[in-house]
Amino acid sequence: MKGLVLITPGDLFDYLKSECQQVQEICDACGGLHLRISRLRENDNLEDAPSAVLKHLGELKRPYLTAVEEKLLGLIEFEYGIINEVLPNSQ
């Protein structure tokens, strides 16, 4: 039959397996970002500007940061002693 695509259960399983892996990677990325933000927000001396940046980053609807967002978060982590140095890709 013209235009008919046959999908076997094996094809479906492989597709779902790869999709599950993608979803897991997204969840891991979001969890890591949430942890980084949470550690900073626990600081009693957090100033208003860094707090506003963290609020914005926490509201993002994507599981990754842009280069600028990563630089901002890395700088805030450095300034508040969460990390010892700003990573080269964050400069």
Backbone torsions as a table, in degrees:
resi	resn	phi	psi	omega
1	MET	NA	137.3	-178.5
2	LYS	-76.6	133.1	176.9
3	GLY	82.8	2.3	-179.9
4	LEU	-92.2	130.9	178.2
5	VAL	-112.9	126.7	179.1
6	LEU	-94.7	122.8	178.3
7	ILE	-115.1	123.5	177.9
8	THR	-91.0	159.9	176.5
9	PRO	-55.6	-34.2	178.2
10	GLY	-63.2	-39.7	177.4
11	ASP	-63.4	-44.2	-179.6
12	LEU	-63.7	-43.2	179.9
13	PHE	-61.4	-45.0	179.9
14	ASP	-62.7	-39.6	178.6
15	TYR	-64.7	-48.2	-179.7
16	LEU	-64.4	-36.8	179.4
17	LYS	-62.4	-44.5	179.8
18	SER	-68.5	-38.0	176.9
19	GLU	-63.4	-41.9	178.2
20	CYS	-61.1	-39.5	178.6
21	GLN	-64.4	-41.8	177.8
22	GLN	-62.6	-44.2	179.4
23	VAL	-62.6	-41.4	179.0
24	GLN	-62.6	-41.6	178.5
25	GLU	-63.2	-40.1	177.9
26	ILE	-64.5	-44.2	179.2
27	CYS	-62.4	-42.0	178.3
28	ASP	-62.4	-42.9	179.7
29	ALA	-63.4	-44.5	179.8
30	CYS	-65.2	-40.4	178.9
31	GLY	-63.1	-39.6	178.2
32	GLY	-65.6	-41.2	178.3
33	LEU	-65.4	-43.9	179.1
34	HIS	-59.8	-42.3	179.5
35	LEU	-63.7	-44.1	179.8
36	ARG	-61.0	-44.2	-179.6
37	ILE	-67.4	-43.0	-179.2
38	SER	-60.3	-42.9	179.0
39	ARG	-58.7	-40.5	-179.8
40	LEU	-71.9	-39.7	-177.2
41	ARG	-68.6	-18.4	177.7
42	GLU	-74.0	-13.9	-178.3
43	ASN	-73.6	120.7	-179.1
44	ASP	-67.8	-20.3	-177.5
45	ASN	-97.1	12.9	-178.0
46	LEU	-65.2	124.7	-178.7
47	GLU	-77.3	168.1	-176.0
48	ASP	-62.9	-44.8	-176.7
49	ALA	-63.7	-50.6	176.8
50	PRO	-61.0	-35.9	178.4
51	SER	-62.1	-40.4	178.9
52	ALA	-66.0	-39.8	178.0
53	VAL	-63.3	-44.8	179.8
54	LEU	-63.2	-38.6	178.1
55	LYS	-60.9	-46.3	178.8
56	HIS	-60.7	-48.4	-178.0
57	LEU	-61.7	-36.5	179.7
58	GLY	-70.3	-18.6	-179.2
59	GLU	-95.5	-0.9	-179.6
60	LEU	-61.2	144.4	-179.4
61	LYS	-100.4	21.1	178.0
62	ARG	-131.5	155.2	-173.3
63	PRO	-88.9	17.8	-178.4
64	TYR	-143.0	163.3	175.8
65	LEU	-108.0	147.0	171.8
66	THR	-72.5	171.1	-179.9
67	ALA	-59.7	-41.7	-179.9
68	VAL	-67.0	-43.7	178.8
69	GLU	-61.8	-41.0	178.2
70	GLU	-63.8	-40.2	177.6
71	LYS	-62.8	-44.5	179.2
72	LEU	-61.8	-47.4	-179.7
73	LEU	-64.1	-42.3	178.3
74	GLY	-62.0	-40.6	178.4
75	LEU	-65.1	-42.6	178.7
76	ILE	-64.5	-43.0	177.1
77	GLU	-59.6	-42.5	179.3
78	PHE	-64.4	-48.1	-177.3
79	GLU	-62.4	-30.5	-178.8
80	TYR	-101.7	13.5	172.3
81	GLY	75.0	18.0	178.0
82	ILE	-76.8	-36.9	175.2
83	ILE	-124.6	156.2	-175.3
84	ASN	-86.8	-21.4	179.1
85	GLU	-151.3	152.4	176.1
86	VAL	-77.7	126.7	-177.3
87	LEU	-65.7	147.2	-178.2
88	PRO	-52.8	-39.4	-179.5
89	ASN	-76.7	-3.9	178.1
90	SER	-101.5	0.4	-177.9
91	GLN	-90.6	NA	NA
